[in-house]
Amino acid sequence: MRRLESTKDHSSCKRPTAGFSLIELLIVVAVILIIAAIAIPNYLRSKMLANEASAVQNLRNIATAEMLYSTTYGIDFSNGLAPLSGTGINPDQNNAGLIDELLASGLKSGYIFTFAVLTTDTQGHPGTYSVAADPQSPGISGQRHFYIEQTAVIRSNASVPAGPGDPPIS
């Protein structure tokens, strides 16, 4: 005689489930948040340093453009950033094409560039000039303030707008 096999209800057996448990997901999210908390301040600091380096380079470009402007047109310097920009097609004193139009607008890479004529000659042409580069949002787009004049020495100040008495950058 054969024994009858017992019929068991297979629905009550536990089967392994596919996927992650809630605890595992929470641990992964916590690890990601910790990594982000470390990485984001470093990213913001690097972006700020990159903006500062860009501001210094833009001041060098302005000083070079002013020297080219002076030698090309036989007058001392331009009366602002706008005459230094332009397309470069048929350049003249008001459309020299020496710097890009974004820099000529006075706002680039999180810095505000302010051009000032310091002295003029008898014909009204600028004899000396200065350009200040200040962060658009101090502590966010940049920390240091920069200053340059016709001597092409870039000066910086960490807390207030830079001027001719501040130390040169190294």
C-alpha positions in Angstrom: 0.0 0.0 0.0 1.1 3.3 -0.8 1.0 6.0 1.6 -0.7 9.0 0.7 1.5 11.9 0.8 0.3 14.7 2.8 -0.6 17.7 0.9 0.9 20.8 2.4 -0.2 24.3 1.8 2.8 25.8 0.0 1.4 29.3 0.4 2.5 29.4 4.0 6.2 28.7 3.2 8.5 31.7 3.2 10.3 32.4 0.1 13.2 34.8 -0.2 12.1 38.1 -1.6 14.0 40.0 -4.2 15.1 43.6 -3.6 16.5 45.6 -0.7 15.1 46.1 2.7 14.2 49.5 4.0 17.2 49.5 6.4 19.6 48.8 3.6 18.2 51.6 1.5 18.4 54.0 4.5 22.1 53.1 5.0 22.9 53.8 1.3 21.1 57.1 1.5 23.0 58.1 4.6 26.3 57.2 3.0 25.4 59.3 0.0 24.5 62.3 2.2 27.8 62.0 4.1 29.8 62.0 0.8 27.7 65.0 -0.4 28.3 66.9 2.8 32.1 66.5 2.3 32.1 67.1 -1.5 29.8 70.2 -1.8 31.9 72.6 0.3 35.1 71.5 -1.6 33.3 72.1 -4.9 32.1 75.6 -3.8 35.6 76.5 -2.7 37.2 75.3 -6.0 34.6 77.3 -7.9 35.4 80.4 -5.9 39.2 79.9 -6.5 38.5 79.4 -10.2 36.5 82.6 -10.4 39.4 84.5 -8.6 41.9 83.1 -11.1 39.6 84.1 -14.0 39.4 87.6 -12.5 43.2 87.9 -12.3 43.5 86.7 -15.9 40.8 89.1 -17.1 42.7 92.0 -15.4 45.9 90.9 -17.2 43.9 90.9 -20.5 42.6 94.4 -19.8 46.1 95.7 -19.1 47.4 94.1 -22.3 44.5 95.5 -24.3 45.1 99.0 -22.9 48.8 98.8 -24.0 47.8 97.6 -27.5 45.1 100.3 -27.6 47.7 103.0 -26.6 50.3 101.9 -29.2 47.8 101.3 -32.0 45.8 104.5 -31.8 48.6 106.9 -30.5 46.6 108.1 -27.5 47.2 107.1 -23.9 44.3 104.8 -23.0 40.7 104.0 -23.7 38.0 105.7 -21.7 36.3 102.5 -20.6 36.0 98.8 -21.3 33.5 99.1 -24.1 36.0 100.7 -26.6 38.3 97.8 -26.0 35.7 95.2 -27.1 33.9 94.8 -30.4 34.1 92.4 -33.3 37.5 93.3 -34.4 36.2 93.9 -38.0 37.3 97.3 -39.1 38.7 98.2 -35.6 38.8 101.8 -34.5 39.1 103.7 -31.2 35.5 102.8 -30.2 35.5 99.2 -31.5 39.1 97.9 -31.0 38.2 94.2 -30.7 40.9 93.5 -28.0 38.7 92.0 -25.2 35.5 89.9 -25.4 32.1 91.6 -25.1 31.2 89.8 -21.9 34.3 91.3 -20.1 33.5 94.7 -21.6 30.0 94.5 -20.0 31.7 94.6 -16.6 30.5 91.2 -15.3 32.3 88.0 -15.9 32.9 84.8 -13.9 31.2 86.1 -10.8 33.2 89.3 -10.7 32.2 92.9 -11.4 34.8 94.9 -13.3 34.8 98.7 -12.8 36.9 100.9 -15.0 37.8 104.4 -13.8 39.7 107.2 -15.6 42.1 108.7 -13.1 43.7 111.5 -15.1 43.3 113.0 -18.6 45.6 114.9 -20.9 44.8 118.4 -22.3 42.8 116.8 -25.2 40.6 114.8 -22.8 42.3 111.4 -23.4 42.8 109.3 -20.3 46.3 109.4 -19.1 45.9 106.9 -16.3 43.2 104.4 -15.5 42.3 101.8 -12.9 40.2 98.7 -13.0 38.7 97.1 -9.9 37.4 93.5 -9.8 35.1 92.7 -7.0 33.1 89.5 -6.3 29.5 89.8 -7.3 28.6 87.8 -4.2 31.4 88.0 -1.7 32.1 84.6 -0.1 30.1 82.8 -2.9 31.5 83.9 -6.3 34.9 84.9 -4.9 36.6 86.1 -1.7 39.4 88.4 -2.8 39.1 91.9 -4.4 41.5 92.9 -7.1 42.8 96.2 -8.6 45.0 97.1 -11.5 46.2 100.4 -13.0 48.3 101.4 -16.0 51.4 100.0 -14.3 49.9 96.5 -14.9 50.6 95.4 -11.2 47.6 93.5 -9.9 46.9 94.1 -6.2 44.5 92.2 -3.9 42.7 92.6 -0.7 40.9 89.8 1.1 38.1 91.8 2.8 37.5 95.2 1.2 37.8 96.5 -2.4 41.4 96.6 -3.3 43.3 99.8 -4.2 46.7 101.2 -5.1 48.0 100.7 -1.5 47.3 97.0 -1.3 50.0 94.4 -1.8 50.6 92.9 -5.3 49.5 89.3 -5.8 52.3 86.8 -5.9 
